[in-house]
Every structure is written in structure tokens, then in C-alpha cells.
Amino acid sequence: MVFDGVDDLVDIDDWEWGGATSFEVYVKYDTFNSASRVFDFGSGAESDNVYLKNEGTTSTITWSVYKGSTAKWLVTSNFDSATWTHVVVSIKDTTMNVYKNGVLVGTKTDGWEPNVLTRTNHFIGATDWGRMESYLDGTIGYLKMWHGV
């Protein structure tokens, strides 16, 4: 999936999910737009969102899980610029992890699992918060999701 950083996104059909979850992505950022999402699954701004993005306009990895409008997030390591980066993020019980290229680069032990519910937006390459600057400028080779870790 190639994204132009302006208006490209993939919208996946809605489905019920939550609890212990893992995501695996192979991504190459061309430009670090402000808070550009690899994926953002939620029901609008601060509404049970689960997302992976770069922090601000930096390459820093941010992994976030919202329960309603309250977030737990893990900010760690970085995406590689113009280079493929393999990232796995997971949450089980209260432990959030980020792996980069097979190496654990961040852990948070006071996180939480996402609520089990049907979110209204499942966007790849964009946010469902309505912010134009959050589009991904880059390529996603694949995105995988698992119930569990």
C-alpha cells in the first residue's frame, strides 16, 4: 500500500475486537508528517482508539490504546527514514510492548487492553480524528493483526 501523505487511506470494514492484541507492520516512511498514522482504529477522536504513529514530525514510534477517551501510550525508539522497518506492537493485561526489527525496544507495564467493541473506523495510513496532517507519506508492505500476543 503506497500513501502520498495528502489524502490516501485504506478503510477496513468494521468488526468487533479488543482484549489482548498484537499488530505487525512492515513500513517505510518517506516523510514524517505530523502524527502520521500507520493505522488508527477507533470511533472518532479519543474514542476507543488503538493506533501506531510517529510522534509529532519526528521518527519516534508511538503505540497508543484508548479506553473511551483516556489513553495509555508507549513512546520509544524510532521508525527508520526511507528504509523498511519491521514493527510489532502488543498489549496483554497491562503490558504494552514495541519490537523493532525483532528487538524489544520499549515496554510499559501500566497499560490496558482495548475494550471489546465494534469501532466505526479502521483506517490504514490515516487517522479517524479528522486531522489532515496525519496522513502517512510512505509504503506499508503488510499489516497483520492477531487476537492475543
C-alpha positions in Angstrom: 0.0 0.0 0.0 1.5 3.3 -1.1 0.4 6.5 0.6 1.0 10.1 -0.6 0.8 11.8 2.7 -2.1 14.0 1.5 -5.3 12.1 1.2 -4.6 8.3 0.7 -6.0 5.8 3.2 -7.4 2.3 3.4 -10.7 1.9 5.3 -11.3 -1.7 6.5 -14.8 -2.9 7.3 -15.9 -2.7 10.9 -15.8 -5.7 13.2 -15.9 -6.4 16.9 -12.5 -6.9 18.5 -10.5 -6.0 21.6 -8.6 -7.5 24.5 -5.1 -8.9 24.2 -3.9 -7.8 20.7 -0.8 -7.7 18.5 -0.1 -5.8 15.3 2.8 -6.4 12.9 3.7 -4.0 10.2 6.4 -3.6 7.6 6.6 0.2 6.9 8.7 2.7 5.1 8.2 6.3 5.9 9.2 8.8 3.1 8.4 11.9 5.2 7.4 12.2 8.9 4.2 14.3 8.7 2.7 15.4 12.0 1.5 12.4 13.9 1.1 10.3 10.7 -0.7 7.1 11.4 0.3 3.6 10.2 -3.1 2.6 11.4 -5.8 4.1 13.6 -8.8 2.0 14.7 -11.4 3.9 16.7 -14.7 5.7 16.7 -13.5 9.3 16.2 -11.1 11.5 18.2 -10.3 10.0 21.6 -13.0 7.3 21.3 -11.6 3.8 22.0 -8.7 4.4 19.5 -5.8 2.0 19.0 -3.1 3.4 16.8 0.5 3.3 15.7 2.1 6.6 14.6 5.2 8.8 14.5 5.4 11.4 17.3 4.9 14.9 16.1 7.1 15.4 13.0 9.9 13.1 14.4 10.6 9.5 13.7 9.7 8.4 17.2 7.3 5.4 17.5 4.1 5.9 19.5 1.8 3.0 20.3 -1.5 4.1 21.9 -4.5 2.3 23.4 -7.6 4.3 24.5 -10.4 3.2 26.8 -13.1 5.6 25.9 -11.3 9.0 26.0 -8.4 8.1 28.2 -5.1 6.9 26.7 -2.2 4.8 27.7 0.7 5.1 25.3 4.3 3.9 24.8 6.7 6.3 23.1 10.0 4.6 22.2 12.7 4.1 19.6 12.1 5.3 16.0 10.9 4.4 12.5 13.8 4.4 10.0 13.6 7.1 7.4 13.2 5.9 3.8 14.1 2.4 5.0 11.9 -0.6 5.7 11.2 -1.0 9.4 9.5 -4.1 10.9 7.5 -3.2 13.9 5.4 -5.4 16.2 3.2 -3.8 19.0 1.3 -5.8 21.5 -0.9 -5.4 24.6 -1.8 -8.1 27.1 -3.2 -7.4 30.5 -1.3 -4.2 31.5 1.9 -4.8 29.4 2.4 -2.9 26.2 5.5 -3.8 24.1 7.1 -2.4 21.0 9.5 -4.5 18.9 11.6 -3.0 16.1 13.3 -5.3 13.6 12.9 -8.2 16.1 14.3 -6.4 19.1 12.3 -5.3 22.1 12.7 -1.5 22.2 10.0 -0.5 24.7 7.8 -1.8 27.5 5.1 -0.2 29.5 3.7 -2.1 32.5 0.7 0.1 33.4 -1.2 -0.1 30.1 -4.5 -1.7 29.3 -6.2 -3.9 26.7 -8.6 -2.2 24.3 -12.3 -2.5 25.0 -14.0 -5.3 23.1 -16.4 -3.5 20.8 -17.1 -2.6 17.2 -15.2 0.6 16.3 -16.7 2.6 13.4 -13.3 3.4 11.7 -10.5 1.1 10.8 -8.0 3.3 8.9 -4.7 2.4 7.5 -2.4 5.3 6.6 -4.7 7.9 8.2 -6.3 9.0 11.5 -10.0 8.9 12.2 -9.6 12.1 14.2 -10.3 14.3 11.2 -6.8 15.9 11.1 -5.4 16.4 7.6 -1.8 16.4 8.6 -1.9 12.9 10.0 -1.8 11.0 6.6 1.1 8.6 6.1 3.7 9.5 3.4 5.2 6.1 2.8 4.6 2.5 2.0 3.2 -0.4 4.0 4.3 -3.8 2.8 1.9 -5.6 5.1 -0.2 -5.1 8.3 -1.2 -8.1 10.4 -3.4 -8.3 13.5 -3.8 -11.0 16.0 -6.1 -11.5 18.9 -3.5 -12.3 21.6 0.2 -11.8 21.7 
